[in-house]
Amino acid sequence: MLRCYTSMRAGVFLLAVFLQLGVLYAQKPNVTLCESTGDTSRRRLRGPGDDTAVTLAPCTMAEGGWEEGQLMPEPFRAEIAVVALADGKIYAMGGYGDVSKTVERYDPKTQKWETVAPMPEGRHHLMAAPLLNSDGSLGDSFIALGGFTGDWVDRAPATNAFLYNATTDKWEWLPPLPLPRAAGAAVTQPETGKVYVVGGELSGNEMLIYDPATFTWEVHDEGPPRRREHVGAAFLDNELLVIGGKWETDGSERTSVDIFDPDTSKWTNGPQLNHMRAGFAVGVMNDHVVVAGGEVVFAIDQQAGPYALTSVELLPSRRLCQHQQAKATSALAALKTDTADDTTGGLKSTLEALAAQPCAEQDASSWKWTEATALPQQIHGTGGAVLDGRFYVVGGSTKAMANKPEGHLQIYTPAFEPLDEQTA
C-alpha cells in the first residue's frame, strides 16, 4: 500500500529516501528485504522493549556467503531427507549404503550434532516434510515418507509413512501412501498444512496429497506434465513448483519447472533452470526459491557427465515487491512513531521507502532464475532446509553416480547491507 505524505517537508524527506535507496539499488540491483533473528553477525533493527520485534534488513540474496558447519557424525550418508522444526534444529534421516534408520539433529546454537530416536524402518531416497501450526509456522513434528528398501540392485519403493515428534522423541506409524514413492519430493503447503508428494522413481506419476488434519490421503491423477525423479519441489505464493530432476524415461537431467495451482488444479510451465540438476537441495528463503548442488549423469547437451554441482540458483517471488511492502509496513509499526532515523543506522529510511514503493506488474519474460554464490563443495543426494534466515545443505555425496558421502554441512547466509545495529 502506498503511504501518503501531505506536507512539503514529508515529501522532501521521502524523495531523499528514494534517492538514497536508488544509489543502493544502482550499486546492487538485487537488493531485497531479508529476515533474521538475534544473530549479531547480521544487521537488524530492534523494536522498543522487544529484542525480536523487528528483524529485517536490506540484503543481496545472490551475493551471500557459505560456511562449512560441523561435520555430520559417522557413518556419513547420502540420499537423505532433511527438515527444520520449531525447536530451531535441523533433522537429517535415512540414507544410502546401509539403508539407514539413523536420524540426527543439528543445533545451530551449539553447532553440534546429536542422534535421536531412529526411524521404525531403514530407507534411502526417502522424502520428508514438516507439519505446520495453524498460522503456517513450523511445528514440532515431521513426516517421513516412502523411500527405497533394499540396496540399489534390489531396491523397491515403499508406501510407509512415519510421524516423528521432536518433543517426545518418538515415532508413530501413519496411514500409508496410496502408491509407492521414492526419489521424489515432499513439500508442505503453508496455507493449508497439507503435504504434497510429487515425482519418484520406479513408480507412477500421480500426485499424492496428505491432510494431517484428517489423517487421509488423496490421489491427484494429473501429476507433473513431465514425469521425473530425483526432483525438487517448493511452494511459492501458494503455487507448487516441481523443479529439475531426471526424466524417468531416459535418465537425462532436466532444467524444466512445472507449476501447479491448487486453486485451479492446473499445471503450467515455469522458468527453466540455468543448469540441469538432479538430487539437489531446495528451500524457500526471503520470498525466493533456492536450489543448490545436484548431479548430471546423462547430459542432454554438450556438457560431459557425470559430475556433481556446486551451482546455486535463486527464483524470486513474482510478488516480491508486494511482500517487501508488507514486511516493511509491519516493521515500521513495531517501532516508536518518534524514532529518529539517525538512531537506526539508516534502516528506518529503508523501511519507509520499501513500504511506499510502487509495485509494477511483472512481465512473464522477466521472471528468471539467477546465479548465486556457489557451494564450497560439490554435492548431490543431499537435503536442504531454511532456518532463521539461513539455508542449510546437509550431507550428500561429493561424487556423481556414486555413494561417496563425506558428512558435509554447508550453510548460506545472504549478504546484508552495512547498516549499523541500533536500538530504536
C-alpha positions, 0 to 999 in steps of 0.5 A: 500500500502506498503511504501518503505524505501531505506536507512539503517537508514529508515529501522532501524527506521521502524523495531523499529516501528514494534517492538514497535507496536508488544509489543502493539499488544502482550499486546492487540491483538485487537488493531485497528485504531479508529476515533474521533473528538475534544473530549479531553477525547480521544487521537488524533493527530492534523494536522498543522493549522487544529484542525480536520485534523487528528483524529485517534488513536490506540484503543481496540474496545472490551475493551471500556467503557459505560456511562449512558447519560441523561435520555430520557424525559417522557413518556419513550418508547420502540420499537423505531427507532433511527438515527444520522444526520449531525447536530451531534444529535441523533433522537429517534421516535415512540414507544410502549404503546401509539403508539407514534408520539413523536420524540426527539433529543439528543445533545451530546454537551449539553447532553440534550434532546429536542422534535421536530416536531412529526411524521404525524402518531403514530407507534411502531416497526417502522424502520428508516434510514438516507439519505446520501450526495453524498460522503456517509456522513450523511445528514440532513434528515431521513426516517421513515418507516412502523411500527405497528398501533394499540396496540399489540392485534390489531396491523397491519403493515403499508406501510407509509413512512415519510421524516423528515428534521432536518433543517426545522423541518418538515415532508413530506409524501413519496411514500409508501412501496410496502408491509407492514413492521414492526419489521424489519430493515432499513439500508442505503447503503453508496455507493449508498444512497439507503435504504434497508428494510429487515425482519418484522413481520406479513408480507412477506419476500421480500426485499424492496429497496428505491432510494431517488434519484428517489423517487421509490421503488423496490421489491427484491423477494429473501429476507433473506434465513431465514425469521425473525423479530425483526432483525438487519441489517448493511452494511459492505464493501458494503455487507448487513448483516441481523443479529439475530432476531426471526424466524417468524415461531416459535418465537425462537431467532436466532444467524444466519447472512445472507449476501447479495451482491448487486453486485451479488444479492446473499445471503450467510451465515455469522458468527453466533452470540455468543448469540441469540438476538432479538430487539437489537441495531446495528451500524457500528463503526471503520470498525466493526459491533456492536450489543448490548442488545436484548431479548430471549423469546423462547430459542432454547437451554438450556438457560431459557427465557425470559430475556433481554441482556446486551451482546455486540458483535463486527464483524470486517471488513474482510478488516480491515487491508486494511482500517487501511492502508488507514486511516493511509496513509491519516493521515500521509499526513495531517501532516508536512513531518518534524514532529518529532515523539517525538512531537506526543506522539508516534502516528506518529510511529503508523501511519507509521507502520499501513500504511506499514503493510502487509495485509494477506488474511483472512481465512473464519474460522477466521472471528468471532464475539467477546465479548465486554464490556457489557451494564450497563443495560439490554435492548431490543426494543431499537435503536442504532446509531454511532456518532463521534466515539461513539455508542449510545443505546437509550431507550428500555425496561429493561424487556423481553416480556414486555413494561417496558421502563425506558428512558435509554441512554447508550453510548460506547466509545472504549478504546484508547491507552495512547498516549499523545495529541500533536500538530504536 
